[in-house]
Amino acid sequence: MNNRRKRKITFFTIGFIFLLSGVEYAVILPTIWRYLQTLDAAPYFLGLGLSAFSLSGLLSGPLFGHWSDRTRTTKNIILFANCFEIVGNFMYFMGYSKWLLLSSRFVAGVGTGAGSSIFGFLTRSTAPKNRSTVFAAVMACRQVGLLIGPAFNIFLRLCDFQLGPFVVNKYTAPGVFMCALWLLMQLVVLLMYWDIPPPGIAMEEEGEGEEGRPLVRPHEPTDCYGTLPNSGSSLTAEVKGDLPSPCLPPEQVHSSPIKHFSASREFLKEEVLVLLAAQFITLFNQMALETMVTPLTQRFFNFGELENSIMYCLCGVEVIAGFVFVRWFSRRVEERVVLAVGLILCNISCVWCLIFLANPQGGFPWQLGEFIIGVFLQVLGLPFVAVAQVSLFSKITAEKTQGFSQGIRRSVGGLATILGPLWAGGLTSNLYVMLGVMMGLLALLTIMMAVSYERLVERPTVEHTDSLED
């Protein structure tokens, strides 16, 4: 099997992994509160359970990312991370106590840390011009999982039988169901995932002997004897002292990608801080609005489980359509333009919610229409911001430490998913304060992006000079 075919099958497997993560969220979330009530858990255990899942992913993401940077492999990392998903979901199925249930979500959350390694792998395996479309497709897979996940609950809620010493009912069934799916995922990864080399290296390996090799390899320093300077930029780099005089062998150059890594130099750059702020603020606002929606619909529209399920289903369809559009749109414009469009939509949505939802006016049809428009605008902006900031982040951070960098980015997002519900949960009765702070954060992010707009571009490809610094 050639590398091109392996590449397609591997990308399909990655999409399946993200789809499964979406299914897990959609299957567990609707029943976890009632499950906790059967175990005599206090109301705050719901927040603890959801936060525990995000917290462990926040901690494990950079570790798995660093592991993939050092080994340049992801298959073993995914297999190892999936073991936490399997064990965590089985613990959820056992459900002897509220503490075991809480621990199960923490253990399962560790498995989500493999996402940083996967994003690092995608960054190394795709050309910059195609990266937005690939990331949009991967993120859309998770949204498909979120959309089809509730459908599994239709038959899971009918479960009522004994499995050895364990009781399988509508509360425990999601755990054993997800455990079985993650076991299947292990088999899929074993058979259909390859740590394929980047396109440039793959082409080089397929060359015919010495005559098929290029004079200068892609990552070979250009100041060695027998090579010619590529351009004036090489001379500039040498004048600045970035290139040392001795010529090191490639295996020594790439032996430890993290060795010369400087966190302050990498993450305190203006453009990186803007994208990390975009990751945090948009996820914070999204989780806060998701927390607010259910109490709001109950208070003003008397929505039950069926109405809320239909609403989430329609939102899922809109998000998927948004990712498909962004996939097409990002091929025609720069990522910073996509990010700007997303921020404009998010600002309009937040202003709309602040005006019309904080204190709804008019009769039932008017209030419902105002609510639908606000939710539609909020959901519409998410794919633009999500895809643009991930793709841009991969282009302005070093490729050699991409796994660790993506882990930091996902950890920032994990922190937002913890703080967002906590913020909104205590202010559902004071929407002016809640939405006002969200609007202030979005305004700050918009100003930051406007000031740094010129810097939100792909960094020059001179990473081998960083690898050779003293």
Backbone torsions as a table, in degrees:
resi	resn	phi	psi	omega
1	MET	NA	126.9	-178.0
2	ASN	-77.9	168.1	-175.1
3	ASN	-64.1	-33.1	-179.0
4	ARG	-64.6	-42.3	179.1
5	ARG	-68.9	-41.6	176.8
6	LYS	-59.7	-38.3	-178.8
7	ARG	-62.8	-45.2	-179.5
8	LYS	-64.0	-43.9	-179.3
9	ILE	-66.7	-38.3	178.7
10	THR	-63.9	-43.4	178.4
11	PHE	-64.6	-36.1	175.6
12	PHE	-62.3	-41.9	178.9
13	THR	-63.7	-40.4	177.9
14	ILE	-61.7	-42.7	176.6
15	GLY	-60.4	-38.5	178.5
16	PHE	-65.7	-37.3	178.1
17	ILE	-62.1	-46.9	-179.7
18	PHE	-68.0	-35.8	176.0
19	LEU	-61.0	-42.0	-179.3
20	LEU	-66.3	-35.4	177.1
21	SER	-65.1	-35.8	175.8
22	GLY	-68.5	-40.0	177.3
23	VAL	-60.9	-43.0	-179.3
24	GLU	-59.4	-46.0	179.7
25	TYR	-60.5	-43.8	-176.0
26	ALA	-73.7	-25.9	-179.4
27	VAL	-82.9	-40.1	-176.4
28	ILE	-76.8	-43.0	-170.6
29	LEU	-58.3	-43.6	-175.9
30	PRO	-66.0	-21.8	-173.2
31	THR	-112.1	-10.6	-171.6
32	ILE	-65.0	-34.3	-178.5
33	TRP	-67.2	-46.8	177.8
34	ARG	-65.1	-35.5	177.5
35	TYR	-60.7	-45.2	178.7
36	LEU	-63.8	-35.9	179.4
37	GLN	-64.8	-34.6	177.5
38	THR	-68.3	-17.9	179.1
39	LEU	-102.4	15.3	177.1
40	ASP	59.6	40.6	179.5
41	ALA	-88.9	145.6	176.3
42	ALA	-70.4	158.5	-177.8
43	PRO	-57.0	-32.3	-177.1
44	TYR	-68.8	-13.0	179.1
45	PHE	-66.8	-25.9	176.4
46	LEU	-63.0	-47.8	177.2
47	GLY	-63.1	-38.4	178.9
48	LEU	-64.2	-41.5	-179.1
49	GLY	-64.5	-44.2	179.1
50	LEU	-67.9	-38.7	-179.6
51	SER	-71.4	-34.1	179.8
52	ALA	-61.8	-40.2	178.5
53	PHE	-61.9	-44.3	179.6
54	SER	-70.2	-37.1	-177.0
55	LEU	-64.2	-45.9	-178.8
56	SER	-67.2	-35.6	175.0
57	GLY	-66.1	-35.9	177.4
58	LEU	-61.9	-40.2	-177.7
59	LEU	-78.5	-36.0	-174.6
60	SER	-83.0	-23.5	-176.7
61	GLY	-55.9	-54.7	179.0
62	PRO	-62.1	-32.9	-179.9
63	LEU	-66.9	-47.6	177.5
64	PHE	-64.8	-37.3	178.3
65	GLY	-63.9	-42.1	177.2
66	HIS	-63.7	-39.3	177.9
67	TRP	-60.1	-45.9	-179.1
68	SER	-68.3	-32.0	177.7
69	ASP	-66.3	-37.8	-178.2
70	ARG	-74.5	-37.9	-174.8
71	THR	-97.9	-16.6	-175.7
72	ARG	57.5	29.1	175.6
73	THR	-130.9	154.3	178.2
74	THR	-129.9	-19.1	-175.1
75	LYS	-59.8	-50.2	-179.7
76	ASN	-63.9	-34.1	178.7
77	ILE	-65.6	-43.4	179.2
78	ILE	-64.1	-43.6	178.7
79	LEU	-61.7	-41.3	178.9
80	PHE	-66.8	-44.1	-178.9
81	ALA	-65.4	-37.7	179.5
82	ASN	-63.2	-26.6	176.7
83	CYS	-61.3	-36.7	177.1
84	PHE	-66.7	-38.1	177.0
85	GLU	-63.2	-43.0	-179.1
86	ILE	-63.8	-49.4	-178.6
87	VAL	-65.4	-43.9	-178.5
88	GLY	-62.0	-42.8	179.6
89	ASN	-71.2	-30.7	175.2
90	PHE	-68.8	-38.4	174.8
91	MET	-61.8	-38.7	177.1
92	TYR	-62.5	-38.5	179.0
93	PHE	-66.4	-37.8	-179.2
94	MET	-64.0	-52.8	171.8
95	GLY	52.5	44.7	179.2
96	TYR	-70.9	-32.0	-177.2
97	SER	-149.1	165.9	178.8
98	LYS	-65.5	-30.0	-179.8
99	TRP	-72.4	-36.2	176.1
100	LEU	-66.6	-37.6	177.9
101	LEU	-64.8	-42.7	177.5
102	LEU	-63.3	-43.3	179.1
103	SER	-64.6	-34.1	-178.5
104	SER	-63.3	-39.3	179.6
105	ARG	-71.0	-33.2	177.2
106	PHE	-66.3	-44.6	-179.2
107	VAL	-65.3	-45.4	179.6
108	ALA	-62.7	-33.7	-179.5
109	GLY	-64.3	-27.1	178.2
110	VAL	-58.9	-36.9	-178.4
111	GLY	-62.5	-26.4	-179.9
112	THR	-69.3	-16.6	179.5
113	GLY	-63.0	-20.2	178.6
114	ALA	-65.0	-16.6	178.9
115	GLY	-59.0	-33.9	178.7
116	SER	-66.0	-38.5	177.1
117	SER	-66.4	-38.4	-179.5
118	ILE	-66.5	-43.1	177.9
119	PHE	-64.8	-36.2	175.2
120	GLY	-63.5	-41.6	177.8
121	PHE	-62.7	-43.9	179.3
122	LEU	-63.4	-37.2	178.5
123	THR	-63.6	-43.7	-178.7
124	ARG	-72.7	-22.7	-171.7
125	SER	-101.4	-0.7	-178.9
126	THR	-126.4	148.4	175.3
127	ALA	-72.0	147.7	-178.8
128	PRO	-54.0	-36.6	-176.8
129	LYS	-69.5	-23.2	-179.4
130	ASN	-100.6	-0.2	-169.9
131	ARG	-68.7	-39.3	-179.5
132	SER	-61.7	-41.9	-178.7
133	THR	-67.5	-37.5	178.9
134	VAL	-67.4	-45.7	179.6
135	PHE	-64.1	-37.4	178.6
136	ALA	-63.3	-41.0	179.6
137	ALA	-65.0	-42.6	-179.4
138	VAL	-64.2	-45.0	179.7
139	MET	-66.5	-34.0	177.3
140	ALA	-65.0	-32.8	177.4
141	CYS	-60.2	-41.0	178.0
142	ARG	-65.6	-38.6	179.1
143	GLN	-66.5	-33.5	174.4
144	VAL	-63.3	-40.2	177.0
145	GLY	-62.4	-41.5	177.4
146	LEU	-63.6	-31.6	-177.9
147	LEU	-76.4	-43.1	-176.0
148	ILE	-87.4	-14.8	-178.8
149	GLY	-55.7	-48.5	-180.0
150	PRO	-58.8	-25.1	179.6
151	ALA	-64.3	-32.5	179.0
152	PHE	-66.1	-28.4	179.9
153	ASN	-67.3	-17.2	179.3
154	ILE	-62.0	-42.4	178.7
155	PHE	-94.0	-24.2	179.1
156	LEU	-67.0	-31.7	-178.9
157	ARG	-71.5	-12.5	179.0
158	LEU	-89.9	-5.8	-177.9
159	CYS	-69.0	133.6	177.5
160	ASP	-162.3	79.9	-179.2
161	PHE	-154.7	174.6	-178.1
162	GLN	-104.5	135.7	176.3
163	LEU	-123.7	88.5	-173.8
164	GLY	64.4	-128.3	179.8
165	PRO	-82.6	-0.9	-173.8
166	PHE	-104.9	145.5	176.8
167	VAL	-96.8	128.0	177.9
168	VAL	-105.8	109.6	177.3
169	ASN	-133.2	-170.6	-174.8
170	LYS	-66.8	-15.4	179.2
171	TYR	-93.8	-39.1	-178.1
172	THR	-87.6	-23.1	-176.8
173	ALA	-57.7	-39.8	178.1
174	PRO	-57.2	-34.1	-179.9
175	GLY	-66.0	-50.2	-178.7
176	VAL	-70.2	-30.8	177.1
177	PHE	-64.4	-48.1	179.6
178	MET	-68.6	-32.8	176.4
179	CYS	-60.8	-43.3	178.9
180	ALA	-65.9	-39.4	179.5
181	LEU	-66.0	-39.7	178.8
182	TRP	-70.4	-31.1	172.4
183	LEU	-63.8	-41.8	175.6
184	LEU	-62.7	-37.7	179.2
185	MET	-63.0	-35.5	176.7
186	GLN	-59.2	-43.5	179.4
187	LEU	-65.5	-41.1	179.1
188	VAL	-62.3	-43.6	179.7
189	VAL	-64.6	-41.1	179.6
190	LEU	-60.7	-40.1	-173.4
191	LEU	-94.5	-24.1	-169.0
192	MET	-127.6	19.4	179.0
193	TYR	-127.9	130.9	177.8
194	TRP	-128.5	141.6	172.7
195	ASP	-81.9	72.4	-177.4
196	ILE	-69.1	142.3	178.3
197	PRO	-72.0	161.3	175.4
198	PRO	-56.3	155.7	-175.2
199	PRO	-53.0	-41.3	-178.1
200	GLY	-63.8	-43.4	-179.7
201	ILE	-70.2	-38.0	179.9
202	ALA	-61.7	-41.8	178.6
203	MET	-65.2	-36.2	-178.9
204	GLU	-67.3	-39.6	-178.8
205	GLU	-68.6	-25.6	-179.1
206	GLU	-88.4	1.5	178.7
207	GLY	-67.5	160.0	-175.8
208	GLU	-97.1	95.7	174.1
209	GLY	64.4	-160.6	-176.5
210	GLU	-68.4	-32.9	-176.3
211	GLU	-69.5	-24.5	-179.0
212	GLY	-83.8	-6.7	-177.6
213	ARG	-82.8	142.9	176.7
214	PRO	-72.2	157.0	179.4
215	LEU	-62.6	-39.8	179.3
216	VAL	-122.0	123.4	179.1
217	ARG	-73.1	158.9	-175.9
218	PRO	-57.5	-35.0	-175.8
219	HIS	-108.5	14.6	-177.6
220	GLU	-86.2	131.1	177.4
221	PRO	-58.1	141.0	-174.6
222	THR	-91.7	9.6	178.9
223	ASP	-104.1	15.4	178.2
224	CYS	-79.6	157.9	175.6
225	TYR	-64.7	138.3	178.6
226	GLY	94.3	0.5	178.0
227	THR	-121.5	162.2	-179.3
228	LEU	-112.2	146.1	176.1
229	PRO	-58.7	140.7	-178.4
230	ASN	-75.5	-44.0	-178.7
231	SER	-162.5	-174.8	178.4
232	GLY	-65.1	-21.7	-179.1
233	SER	-64.8	-31.8	178.2
234	SER	-64.6	-41.1	178.9
235	LEU	-65.6	-40.4	178.3
236	THR	-61.0	-43.5	-179.8
237	ALA	-63.6	-36.4	-179.3
238	GLU	-69.5	-38.6	178.9
239	VAL	-63.0	-38.8	-179.7
240	LYS	-71.9	-11.2	-179.7
241	GLY	87.9	12.5	-179.2
242	ASP	-76.9	-27.2	-178.7
243	LEU	-104.9	124.3	177.1
244	PRO	-80.1	161.9	-178.1
245	SER	-75.3	-40.2	-179.7
246	PRO	-69.3	151.3	178.9
247	CYS	-102.1	112.7	-177.3
248	LEU	-89.5	147.3	176.6
249	PRO	-67.4	152.2	-176.8
250	PRO	-58.4	-38.4	-177.9
251	GLU	-65.1	-28.5	177.4
252	GLN	-78.3	-33.7	179.7
253	VAL	-63.8	-41.2	-172.2
254	HIS	-102.9	14.4	-176.1
255	SER	-66.5	-34.4	-177.5
256	SER	-144.1	91.6	-176.6
257	PRO	-59.3	-30.0	-174.5
258	ILE	-87.3	-7.2	-171.8
259	LYS	-59.1	-45.0	-177.3
260	HIS	-101.1	17.7	-177.2
261	PHE	-78.5	135.1	177.4
262	SER	-121.0	113.1	-177.5
263	ALA	-62.2	-40.4	-178.8
264	SER	-66.0	-38.8	-179.9
265	ARG	-71.2	-31.0	-175.8
266	GLU	-84.9	-42.9	-170.3
267	PHE	-103.2	-8.5	178.4
268	LEU	-99.1	10.9	173.9
269	LYS	-72.0	148.4	-174.8
270	GLU	-55.9	-47.9	-175.6
271	GLU	-69.0	-33.2	178.6
272	VAL	-67.8	-41.8	178.7
273	LEU	-62.7	-36.4	178.0
274	VAL	-62.7	-45.0	-178.2
275	LEU	-70.7	-35.6	175.5
276	LEU	-66.3	-37.5	175.8
277	ALA	-64.5	-39.0	177.6
278	ALA	-63.5	-40.9	177.9
279	GLN	-61.1	-46.8	-176.4
280	PHE	-69.7	-50.0	-172.0
281	ILE	-67.6	-43.3	-178.5
282	THR	-67.5	-39.6	177.9
283	LEU	-71.0	-37.8	176.9
284	PHE	-59.1	-48.6	179.7
285	ASN	-65.5	-39.5	-179.9
286	GLN	-63.0	-47.1	-178.5
287	MET	-67.9	-35.2	178.0
288	ALA	-64.8	-42.4	179.2
289	LEU	-68.4	-38.0	176.9
290	GLU	-63.2	-37.2	177.9
291	THR	-68.7	-34.9	-176.4
292	MET	-77.0	-30.2	-168.7
293	VAL	-60.7	-48.7	-175.1
294	THR	-62.7	-49.2	175.9
295	PRO	-61.8	-33.8	-179.1
296	LEU	-66.7	-44.7	-180.0
297	THR	-67.8	-31.6	178.0
298	GLN	-69.9	-39.5	-176.1
299	ARG	-71.9	-44.8	-172.8
300	PHE	-97.0	-29.1	-173.8
301	PHE	-120.3	-4.9	179.8
302	ASN	57.8	40.8	178.3
303	PHE	-72.8	142.0	173.2
304	GLY	-106.0	-163.9	-178.2
305	GLU	-63.0	-40.0	-177.8
306	LEU	-64.5	-47.6	-179.3
307	GLU	-63.4	-41.3	178.5
308	ASN	-66.0	-38.4	178.8
309	SER	-62.9	-43.0	177.8
310	ILE	-62.6	-40.1	179.8
311	MET	-63.1	-46.1	179.8
312	TYR	-65.4	-35.1	178.4
313	CYS	-64.0	-45.4	178.3
314	LEU	-64.2	-38.1	176.5
315	CYS	-63.7	-37.9	177.9
316	GLY	-63.8	-41.2	177.5
317	VAL	-62.6	-41.5	180.0
318	GLU	-64.9	-41.1	179.6
319	VAL	-63.7	-44.4	179.3
320	ILE	-61.5	-45.0	177.0
321	ALA	-60.9	-36.1	177.8
322	GLY	-64.7	-42.0	178.7
323	PHE	-66.2	-37.4	176.8
324	VAL	-63.2	-42.4	178.8
325	PHE	-66.2	-42.5	179.5
326	VAL	-63.7	-37.1	176.7
327	ARG	-58.0	-41.3	177.8
328	TRP	-74.3	-42.8	-174.7
329	PHE	-66.4	-38.0	-176.0
330	SER	-70.0	-15.9	175.8
331	ARG	-76.5	-14.6	-173.3
332	ARG	-111.6	-17.5	179.4
333	VAL	-134.6	167.6	178.0
334	GLU	-73.3	157.2	-179.8
335	GLU	-61.7	-34.0	-178.7
336	ARG	-67.1	-28.2	174.6
337	VAL	-69.4	-42.1	177.3
338	VAL	-60.8	-43.1	178.7
339	LEU	-62.9	-41.4	179.6
340	ALA	-63.4	-42.2	177.8
341	VAL	-61.6	-43.7	179.3
342	GLY	-62.0	-41.8	179.4
343	LEU	-66.7	-37.2	177.1
344	ILE	-61.8	-44.3	179.0
345	LEU	-64.0	-41.2	179.4
346	CYS	-65.1	-39.0	178.1
347	ASN	-65.3	-43.8	178.5
348	ILE	-61.4	-42.2	-179.9
349	SER	-62.3	-44.7	-177.2
350	CYS	-67.0	-39.5	176.9
351	VAL	-63.6	-42.7	178.8
352	TRP	-59.4	-47.4	-179.4
353	CYS	-63.5	-38.6	-179.2
354	LEU	-65.5	-35.6	-178.0
355	ILE	-81.7	-45.9	-168.4
356	PHE	-102.7	-23.9	-175.2
357	LEU	-101.5	-25.2	-179.7
358	ALA	-63.6	-34.0	177.8
359	ASN	-146.2	79.8	-174.0
360	PRO	-60.3	140.5	179.4
361	GLN	-120.5	160.6	177.3
362	GLY	88.8	-176.4	-179.8
363	GLY	-80.5	-175.9	-177.1
364	PHE	-57.9	-47.4	-179.6
365	PRO	-59.7	-41.5	179.4
366	TRP	-65.1	-44.6	-179.7
367	GLN	-63.5	-42.2	179.0
368	LEU	-64.9	-40.6	177.9
369	GLY	-64.1	-41.5	177.7
370	GLU	-63.4	-40.2	179.1
371	PHE	-65.1	-45.1	-178.9
372	ILE	-62.7	-42.3	179.4
373	ILE	-63.8	-42.9	179.6
374	GLY	-61.8	-45.6	178.9
375	VAL	-65.7	-41.0	-179.9
376	PHE	-59.8	-46.2	-179.4
377	LEU	-65.7	-39.9	179.9
378	GLN	-63.7	-46.3	-179.4
379	VAL	-68.0	-34.5	-178.7
380	LEU	-63.0	-36.3	-176.9
381	GLY	-78.2	-20.2	-173.4
382	LEU	-61.7	-48.3	-178.9
383	PRO	-60.2	-36.5	-179.9
384	PHE	-61.8	-50.2	-178.0
385	VAL	-68.3	-43.1	-175.7
386	ALA	-61.6	-51.2	-177.5
387	VAL	-67.6	-44.5	-175.6
388	ALA	-64.0	-44.4	-176.3
389	GLN	-71.8	-32.3	177.3
390	VAL	-69.0	-45.4	-179.1
391	SER	-65.2	-45.3	178.4
392	LEU	-62.7	-40.6	-179.6
393	PHE	-60.5	-38.3	179.8
394	SER	-69.2	-21.9	-177.1
395	LYS	-92.7	-21.5	-177.7
396	ILE	-105.4	1.3	172.6
397	THR	-111.9	157.9	-174.3
398	ALA	-63.3	134.1	-178.9
399	GLU	-68.9	-30.9	-176.2
400	LYS	-69.4	-22.5	178.0
401	THR	-118.6	33.6	-173.7
402	GLN	-65.6	-35.4	179.6
403	GLY	-61.3	-47.0	179.1
404	PHE	-65.4	-41.1	-180.0
405	SER	-63.5	-43.3	177.9
406	GLN	-65.9	-32.0	175.6
407	GLY	-63.9	-41.6	176.8
408	ILE	-63.5	-43.5	179.1
409	ARG	-60.7	-44.9	179.8
410	ARG	-68.9	-30.0	176.9
411	SER	-68.1	-38.8	175.2
412	VAL	-61.1	-42.0	176.4
413	GLY	-65.4	-37.7	177.3
414	GLY	-63.3	-38.3	176.5
415	LEU	-62.4	-38.3	178.7
416	ALA	-66.0	-39.2	-179.7
417	THR	-69.9	-19.5	175.3
418	ILE	-83.4	-46.0	-174.5
419	LEU	-77.2	-31.9	-177.9
420	GLY	-58.1	-53.8	178.5
421	PRO	-63.8	-34.5	179.1
422	LEU	-64.9	-39.6	179.6
423	TRP	-66.7	-49.0	-176.0
424	ALA	-73.0	-33.2	-176.4
425	GLY	-60.8	-32.3	-179.1
426	GLY	-91.3	-1.8	-175.5
427	LEU	-127.8	23.8	179.9
428	THR	-65.3	-21.3	178.2
429	SER	-95.4	-0.8	179.1
430	ASN	-134.3	71.9	-172.0
431	LEU	-69.5	-25.8	178.4
432	TYR	-62.3	-42.8	179.0
433	VAL	-68.2	-46.5	-177.9
434	MET	-61.3	-52.0	-178.6
435	LEU	-71.0	-30.0	178.2
436	GLY	-64.4	-43.5	177.5
437	VAL	-65.4	-40.7	177.5
438	MET	-61.6	-40.7	178.2
439	MET	-65.8	-39.2	177.7
440	GLY	-62.7	-41.1	178.2
441	LEU	-64.4	-42.1	178.8
442	LEU	-65.5	-39.2	177.8
443	ALA	-63.6	-41.7	176.8
444	LEU	-60.7	-44.8	179.5
445	LEU	-63.3	-39.9	179.7
446	THR	-63.5	-41.2	177.7
447	ILE	-64.7	-44.3	178.8
448	MET	-58.9	-42.6	-179.0
449	MET	-67.9	-39.8	179.7
450	ALA	-62.6	-41.4	-179.9
451	VAL	-67.6	-37.6	-175.2
452	SER	-100.9	14.8	-173.3
453	TYR	-57.3	-40.8	-177.3
454	GLU	-68.5	-20.5	-178.7
455	ARG	-91.7	-7.7	-178.3
456	LEU	-84.9	64.9	179.1
457	VAL	-136.1	166.3	-179.1
458	GLU	-63.4	136.5	-179.9
459	ARG	-74.1	151.6	178.2
460	PRO	-60.0	144.4	-178.0
461	THR	-84.6	81.0	177.4
462	VAL	-134.1	39.3	-173.3
463	GLU	-69.2	-24.0	179.1
464	HIS	-65.8	-24.7	177.7
465	THR	-69.1	-35.4	177.3
466	ASP	-66.4	-34.2	-177.4
467	SER	-68.6	-22.9	-174.2
468	LEU	-102.0	6.1	-179.3
469	GLU	-67.6	147.2	177.7
470	ASP	-77.7	NA	NA
